[in-house]
Amino acid sequence: MVTGGAGGGERGAAELLVTTAPDAPAALVARARVIAKRCGALFSPRRASVTRLLRDTGRVHAYIVGRERDELRGGDEILWVHPGLFYLKREAGATHPLLRALAPEGEPPPRAIVDATLGLAGDAIHVASALGARVIGCEASPVLASLLEEGLPRLAKGGRGWSEGAARVELRAGDALATLSGLEEGAVDAVYLDPMFEAPLAAQAGFDLLRAYAVHAPVDAALLAEAWRVAARRVVLKLPGMAAPPEGAPGPGWTRRVRGQAVDYAILER
Ligand SMILES: C[S@@+](CC[C@H](N)C(=O)[O-])C[C@H]1O[C@@H](n2cnc3c(N)ncnc32)[C@H](O)[C@@H]1O
């Protein structure tokens, strides 16, 4: 079950309407009501087109509980949980920079990882699939966590390339600090942090919608300290290429860096 406060990202719940597919069965309507309450948004029965509902209610974005999937719509954009660049990442094998950062060759494979900034779980599914690890994924935005609540079980079904990985991702809605604080020292092999960048790098489909509801707070000293306490091997922080990692890191400080194409991974390692 997803819990968490209203809103989440830069845009407030005041811009969000939650509805269903047309002629939705009672279970979908009930789920839409729960999501509206969780996000502090307006629920509206689907009595007209989404465009009309938005216009009538003065809202900007619609979260739609559908028969096949949940999705977030606004302007020309649609956002839902999908496998993204899964096959492209899989092709890179163990040489993928994120895998080299989290699990360098020669080590026993990690059994458990916390992804403290789950987003739409693209990285988490890749990592869970490639490393065979359980991934505890934290998402602070109730809107994005609601999409994940529907999307992860959907992707886990169907025997597709990403299904086993998706099944290994365990959603924890709410701030990562709360989840990390509840874990014992050294409880997982690694903690991964991929905060929102101040200057966005890419404009993939749905990117503006993601930015509208994502939590933008930078990784602070308290989160890093908890990540370091819980990680038995390392903490990995994604950064824009060549950017400096935050100062005052715990433990030995930033000891290793893996370069990707447009992003780098800074690593705190035991
Ligand atoms: C850049 S996105 C992560 C993208 C993700 N790696 C992927 O592959 O889809 C950052 C996400 O972390 C979430 N977030 C930011 N700070 C957080 C925190 N303290 N706790 C939990 N989630 C957080 C944001 O809401 C956003 O969805």
The ligand as an SDF file (V2000), in Angstrom:
LIG
                    3D

 27 29  0  0  0  0  0  0  0  0999 V2000
   15.9650   11.3760  -11.3360 C   0  0  0  0  0  0  0  0  0  0  0  0
   14.6020   10.5370  -10.6890 S   0  0  0  0  0  0  0  0  0  0  0  0
   15.1660    8.8920  -10.5690 C   0  0  0  0  0  0  0  0  0  0  0  0
   15.0790    8.1770  -11.8720 C   0  0  0  0  0  0  0  0  0  0  0  0
   15.3080    6.6950  -11.7100 C   0  0  0  0  0  0  0  0  0  0  0  0
   16.6900    6.3970  -11.4030 N   0  0  0  0  0  0  0  0  0  0  0  0
   14.8600    5.9190  -12.9350 C   0  0  0  0  0  0  0  0  0  0  0  0
   15.6350    5.1170  -13.4690 O   0  0  0  0  0  0  0  0  0  0  0  0
   13.7020    6.1080  -13.3450 O   0  0  0  0  0  0  0  0  0  0  0  0
   14.5880   10.9640   -8.9740 C   0  0  0  0  0  0  0  0  0  0  0  0
   13.3590   10.4200   -8.2540 C   0  0  0  0  0  0  0  0  0  0  0  0
   13.6350   10.3570   -6.8650 O   0  0  0  0  0  0  0  0  0  0  0  0
   12.5430   10.8580   -6.1290 C   0  0  0  0  0  0  0  0  0  0  0  0
   13.1110   11.3820   -4.8630 N   0  0  0  0  0  0  0  0  0  0  0  0
   13.8630   12.4870   -4.6920 C   0  0  0  0  0  0  0  0  0  0  0  0
   14.2460   12.6080   -3.4080 N   0  0  0  0  0  0  0  0  0  0  0  0
   13.7410   11.5330   -2.7490 C   0  0  0  0  0  0  0  0  0  0  0  0
   13.7950   11.0930   -1.4030 C   0  0  0  0  0  0  0  0  0  0  0  0
   14.4540   11.7790   -0.4660 N   0  0  0  0  0  0  0  0  0  0  0  0
   13.1430    9.9550   -1.0740 N   0  0  0  0  0  0  0  0  0  0  0  0
   12.4750    9.2430   -2.0230 C   0  0  0  0  0  0  0  0  0  0  0  0
   12.3760    9.6260   -3.3110 N   0  0  0  0  0  0  0  0  0  0  0  0
   12.9970   10.7570   -3.6820 C   0  0  0  0  0  0  0  0  0  0  0  0
   11.9360   11.9070   -7.0160 C   0  0  0  0  0  0  0  0  0  0  0  0
   10.5580   12.1350   -6.7020 O   0  0  0  0  0  0  0  0  0  0  0  0
   12.1300   11.2900   -8.4000 C   0  0  0  0  0  0  0  0  0  0  0  0
   11.0320   10.5030   -8.7660 O   0  0  0  0  0  0  0  0  0  0  0  0
  1  2  1  0
  2  3  1  0
  2 10  1  0
  3  4  1  0
  4  5  1  0
  5  6  1  0
  5  7  1  0
  7  8  2  0
  7  9  1  0
 10 11  1  0
 11 12  1  0
 11 26  1  0
 12 13  1  0
 13 14  1  0
 13 24  1  0
 14 15  1  0
 14 23  1  0
 15 16  2  0
 16 17  1  0
 17 18  1  0
 17 23  2  0
 18 19  1  0
 18 20  2  0
 20 21  1  0
 21 22  2  0
 22 23  1  0
 24 25  1  0
 24 26  1  0
 26 27  1  0
M  CHG  2   2   1   9  -1
M  END
$$$$
